[in-house]
Every structure is written in C-alpha cells, then in structure tokens.
C-alpha cells in the first residue's frame, strides 16, 4: 500500500513537470509569433528588400499584411495563406524570392487572432476568415489584376473558399499539405493545452488562437465542404506521403472533394508537412508565365 502511494505521487509529480515543460515551450514559442512592425521592417532593410508592412481594417480590428510590389507590370497578385500557428516571420521566401518578385505582386496576411492588436481575437469560422482574406485581396489588387493563391496546412481550406468567391479572378491555387478532411482531424496531446487551465493564463493569444482553430477545425470544415466541388479554377495540390500533421486521408479527401477537371495532384514519396521551396517556386513561375496579361 505504501509503495502504491509513493508511485502515485511520483506519477503526479512527473505529470506536473511534463506539463510545466510543455507550457514553458509553448510560452516561449508564442512570445515570438507576433513580431513587431519595427522588427519586420528592420528584417527587410537588413535583406535589402523593398517589402512593406501594411495595415487593413476589418470589422473594427486592424490587421497587418506583408506587401511587396513587383517592378514589372502588369503582373498577377499572389496571396499566401498560412496555416496554424502562423507568424509573419514564417515562409518569407515568398516575399524574398527574386524570381517570384519579378512575376507577382505579393501579399502575406496575418490571419485573425495572430496579430498584435488587442481587439484581434481568434476567428474559428473558416468562411469568415475567407471573407477577411477576400476583402483584403480586393482592396489591394488593381482593377483587372488576376489573383493566384498559395496556401499551407490549415490555410488550404480557407484559400479554397477564397478561390470559390473570387471565381474567374482567381487563376490558380497552389495548395500545400492541406489539413482538410473533417473526419480525420489529427488532435495531439498539446493541441488543447493553451486554452486549458493553467496555461491559458500565461500563454500569449497567438498559441491560444492555434488551439481554438485546431479544436474547432473539423466542425468548421464540414460547414464549407460543399464549396470545394464548385471551384472552377486550377488547384495544384502537393502532399507528402510521410506527412504526420496532414496524413494520407487528406490526399484521398481532396481527390474526392474537388472537381477532377480542375484538380492537379502531386504526391511526393517520403515528404513531410513542409514542401521544398524550389518545387513551389517553379510551379508559381509556371503559373505566372501562363497567365495572359
């Protein structure tokens, strides 16, 4: 009996230590997820990039987005929709890449719940997030400027709804490793922790937003799933067979959910959740060069 109590207390203490360790990691990750505008601008200046941090008002909150205008005209507008969690520090190759810069005006939105505006809170509604990005695109693009979408992970379903809404304005959607199958949403041990006691009181809102999005994602996907078959612009779907965050069921779902007339799938053996930048760049270049301007 005495040994059972000792083992019980050892397990409790180990559980608390593991929780504290996970909480500490999540805390420091979340602290670095929303760089200040000054930090972003300094990063661009250090790299000699002609990129800007701009602001967009949507329903009473101020949102930021990265913007880099091409020196060439006319070019399409490329909008990159990131996954969860997200930071404007991530995936800046889309902004930095000179081959993309010569062929596109580029914007990278900071999705709702990830910014520094205290009024900016998590928006779990995928249709609402798509409306936010659609309105941003329409406010930035020139009157006759075509649009190309690039998305990753959680951003895939959002960008799909955007492409449906933009209709003929959207010329293509490059969809990387989408987490899009509502019946196979992968929930991890750490997924709900940022919105649970006690971590919800110490972790910044960016990681809480990711947790809210993850825990509500399957239900939200079911609300917009019927839209996918109605998308009538090319979708270039890239997915790795070793993707642990968006497992192979998502590949099968995309195959069935989207119109095969417009769907082009590239399944990459032994690839994980993050795609090779060169492969993505080459596809974006090919799309830009094929658009009649």
C-alpha positions, -999 to 999 in steps of 0.1 A, spaced: 0 0 0 28 23 9 46 17 -24 14 24 -43 11 58 -27 48 65 -35 43 55 -71 11 76 -73 29 107 -61 58 101 -84 35 99 -113 17 131 -102 50 150 -99 62 137 -133 29 148 -148 32 183 -133 68 185 -145 59 175 -181 30 200 -181 54 227 -169 79 218 -196 53 218 -224 39 250 -210 73 267 -210 80 256 -246 46 269 -257 51 301 -238 84 310 -255 71 299 -289 40 321 -286 61 351 -274 80 351 -307 50 345 -330 39 382 -334 69 403 -344 66 440 -341 62 461 -373 96 476 -365 112 442 -362 98 431 -396 108 464 -413 144 460 -399 145 425 -412 135 437 -447 160 465 -445 188 441 -435 180 420 -465 176 450 -488 141 440 -497 115 466 -510 88 449 -488 64 468 -466 42 460 -435 8 474 -443 -25 476 -423 -60 466 -432 -92 474 -412 -118 446 -409 -148 447 -387 -132 471 -361 -98 454 -359 -65 463 -375 -47 436 -393 -12 436 -408 0 421 -440 33 419 -458 34 435 -493 60 435 -520 52 451 -553 69 439 -584 90 462 -605 74 447 -636 39 455 -650 14 440 -654 18 410 -631 -7 389 -611 -12 393 -573 0 363 -553 -16 359 -518 -1 334 -494 -25 320 -467 -5 304 -439 -15 276 -415 -18 273 -377 0 285 -358 14 312 -380 38 342 -378 48 368 -403 83 356 -397 74 323 -414 76 315 -451 92 348 -460 108 331 -490 76 340 -508 85 377 -502 122 373 -506 124 352 -538 135 374 -567 120 350 -594 86 354 -577 91 391 -572 96 397 -609 64 379 -617 40 388 -589 29 415 -565 29 395 -532 8 398 -501 10 377 -469 -19 383 -445 -16 380 -407 -47 359 -401 -72 369 -373 -60 360 -338 -23 362 -346 -17 400 -347 -7 425 -320 -39 444 -320 -56 436 -287 -90 437 -305 -78 410 -328 -91 376 -315 -94 341 -328 -118 336 -357 -126 299 -359 -152 304 -387 -134 293 -420 -160 311 -441 -154 343 -421 -116 340 -425 -121 335 -462 -142 367 -463 -114 386 -445 -88 375 -470 -111 381 -500 -118 416 -489 -81 422 -483 -72 409 -518 -99 431 -534 -86 462 -516 -51 456 -527 -54 443 -563 -56 466 -594 -89 466 -612 -80 440 -638 -53 422 -619 -56 383 -618 -50 366 -585 -30 334 -576 -34 318 -542 -8 298 -523 -17 280 -491 -2 257 -465 -18 233 -440 -47 249 -421 -47 277 -447 -57 253 -475 -95 252 -468 -95 290 -462 -78 297 -496 -101 272 -513 -132 292 -502 -114 324 -513 -108 309 -548 -145 300 -550 -156 335 -540 -132 352 -564 -143 329 -592 -127 339 -625 -104 364 -608 -85 335 -593 -63 319 -619 -48 291 -597 -45 278 -561 -12 261 -551 -24 241 -521 4 226 -500 -2 198 -475 -38 209 -467 -54 197 -434 -88 195 -449 -105 161 -441 -130 168 -413 -132 131 -405 -95 127 -399 -85 158 -380 -54 148 -360 -56 160 -324 -24 159 -304 -17 159 -267 -6 195 -268 -35 208 -291 -59 218 -263 -34 228 -236 -31 265 -245 -68 271 -238 -69 250 -207 -61 257 -171 -34 267 -161 -16 275 -193 -44 297 -207 -34 324 -181 3 326 -191 4 318 -229 1 346 -255 -30 347 -276 -13 335 -308 -9 300 -294 -44 301 -280 -57 310 -314 -39 280 -329 -55 258 -302 -90 273 -308 -86 267 -345 -74 232 -341 -101 221 -317 -129 235 -338 -114 227 -372 -133 195 -381 -167 211 -373 -159 242 -394 -146 221 -423 -180 203 -425 -197 237 -429 -178 246 -461 -171 212 -476 -198 216 -503 -179 246 -518 -149 225 -529 -167 208 -558 -179 242 -571 -144 257 -575 -137 262 -612 -101 273 -613 -70 251 -613 -59 236 -579 -24 223 -577 -23 200 -547 11 189 -533 13 164 -505 39 142 -489 33 105 -480 51 109 -447 31 139 -435 23 134 -398 3 166 -394 -19 161 -426 -19 123 -430 -28 105 -462 -65 105 -456 -63 142 -466 -50 132 -500 -79 109 -506 -104 135 -494 -90 161 -518 -93 136 -547 -130 131 -539 -140 166 -528 -127 187 -557 -137 187 -593 -112 164 -612 -114 187 -642 -95 214 -622 -75 193 -597 -39 185 -603 -22 164 -576 14 158 -570 21 132 -543 56 132 -531 71 100 -516 87 103 -482 80 141 -480 67 156 -447 45 186 -439 68 212 -453 74 214 -491 106 220 -509 108 258 -517 122 252 -552 93 230 -562 68 256 -551 87 284 -568 88 265 -601 51 259 -600 44 296 -592 67 307 -620 50 283 -644 15 297 -635 26 333 -637 42 328 -672 10 311 -684 -14 339 -674 -24 360 -704 -18 397 -694 
